[in-house]
Amino acid sequence: MFSLKHWQTNNKWQNWVGYVTSEPEQKLSVNSVEELQQVIVQARADKKRVRVTGAAHSFSDCARPEEIAVTLHNMRGLISVDKVNKLATLHAGTYLYEIGPALAEHGLALENMGDVQAQTIAGAVSTATHGTGIDLGSVANQVVAWEWIDGKGELHSHQRGDAETDDLGNALHVSLGMLGVFTKLTLKVVDLYGLRESNERIGFEQGLANFHDLARAHRHMEWFLFPGTNKLQQKTLSLIPPKPMRRAQKIKDHFDSIVKLNGAFYLLSELARMNPKLTKKVSEISANSIPNTHREGYSFEVFPTPRGVKFNESEYFIKLSDFEACITEINDILLEDNKLSHFPIEVRTHKGETGMLSPTQGEDCAVLSFHVYKGMDCEPLFNWLYDYMQKWQGRPHWGKVNKLSKDELYELYPQMARFLEIREHYDPDNVFMNRWLEQKFLSK
């Protein structure tokens, strides 16, 4: 979790895994829209660049501050609720873990979440953070109105319009902070609901045969495919009437996160790090340790999964229609060579979205997430993925490791030129850019 005290007393900035670091000239915590405007106006006058760093949970350099780093930690909370129209307006610095309990007091909930809840709502929206569900989109897709400060220090607001004609809304949908700094976000929410989670270990062939049926039979379904084992953990989440998670389950979850995740899996991961030849064996042990489990509670209690063992991550969106062929080939390749990764491949589904920079590009997708334990060499897996995913026109998640060039991104995102026109209008002096963003979007 983000620590304001650490932010204020440490000159260094780093992302969650510690691979992306910087020492910005200034680290500022703002308390109001007016104060944030002053920071941006002064930065523009001084020809300095500003990045709002959120909870630093991106694996890419998208949030990396090079000159002025800003946190919205003091601009948090639920502003208003419209129960009739199912709308909730939030300060942009609100953390995801704060939203569920706040909405629950009004009998409401987010439509969907991922299994990490440390991010700010602004960061989650800006990078299209997502969960799983064939009929469900990202957190960005839940936004119906934005308020933001542009690169000239001017405050704007925009309500999402028709997807076919609303260019600004489609640019704001996923913007990586390049149009400005979000200050408020209004989301479409739903009635409070409960979820029942079930986990089981199955073989790859069995899972593949039932993948599409199960994805449509449950509100949420995902896989964790262990490289080189032909085995996977299948997780389903089904709707139940809203009810709080039992205290005993919360205690068990806490115990499991300490003993199994931070304990046993950490030790196995260290073993693999010290002797990479054992990664396949470690993957096998992990796969065989999956218990059949069930959990129930409010949606915001069931969605999160503790992530105590640090890793680096690369993630790709492919057409859902290509999933069987792609994942079968990946499984066959990793049975022969697991690319020094023992972390399971996370497989999720995602509804198509219309945002100009949405990795779905309007098509229903399967999303494949690949992880490498911190301290182990990521390059064998991530370099192979970079080459292999070109076959499937895979689009990387903006917050994960992304090796694509500007030219390659232009091919994958047909509306890139229009997005950059809109970006230049709101940030003509490139106040919100950094070197990574320039390389991906502005390099000649």
Protein Blocks (a to p, Z undefined) as FASTA:
>chain_A
ZZfklmmmpmbdcdfkopagcddfbdcddfbfklmmmmmmmmmmnopacddekjopafbl
klpcfkbccdfklmgcjfbdcfknopadddfklcfklmmmmmmmnopacfbdcfbfkbcf
klmmmnopacedfkbccfklmpcbdcdddfkopacddddddfklmmmlmmmmpnnhpnbc
cfbdcdddddddddddddddddfklmmmmmmmmmmmpmbdcddddehklpacdddddddd
dddddfklmmmmmmmmmmmmmmmmmmmmmmmmmmmmlmmmmmmmmmmmpccddddddfkl
mmpccdfbgcddddddddfklmmmmmmmmmmmmmmogghpabdcddddddddfbfklckl
opacddddddddehiafklmmmmmmmmmmmnopacdfkbccfbdfklmmmmmmklmmmmm
mmmmmmmnommgcfklmmmmmoZZ
